[in-house]
């Protein structure tokens, strides 16, 4: 189990600027074998007057174990979403599903055998498109092509 804080930088195709924000969030992971960890992530939000939105990711991380107190790791995964998070807060519901690629690297610095400081860089790529046809002759294509770079930091507790 991890409690993470994150700093996120947000930009999109065709945009000349970017924005940043800080957020705290819980995370869970399950070790399959020594060093190999499954890290599912679910972002789900329901607000009154709006349809539910979600982002579901399945990540695998490999922790390079050794006898020291620092354990570097790599993370890769894929997921689906019906929203795009803006500073880890979901925006409005989309009418189509978007693919989410997750890539990351970081380190865990252990204070004792069960508690570690976790620092991670995460790259996420959101991609998808939907074409709607109106009256049999007019079509409109919505396209999502968004990249998010995040620095996450927090504490991991091994249970």
Secondary structure, 3 states (H helix, E strand, C coil): CEEEEEEEEEEECCCCCCEEEEEEEEECCEEEECCEEEEEEEEEECCCCCCCEEEEEEEEEEECCCCCCEEEEEEEEEEEECCCEECCEECCCCCCCEEEEEEEEEEEEECCCCEEEEEEEEEEEEEEEEEEEECCCEEEEEEEEEEEEEEEEEEEECC
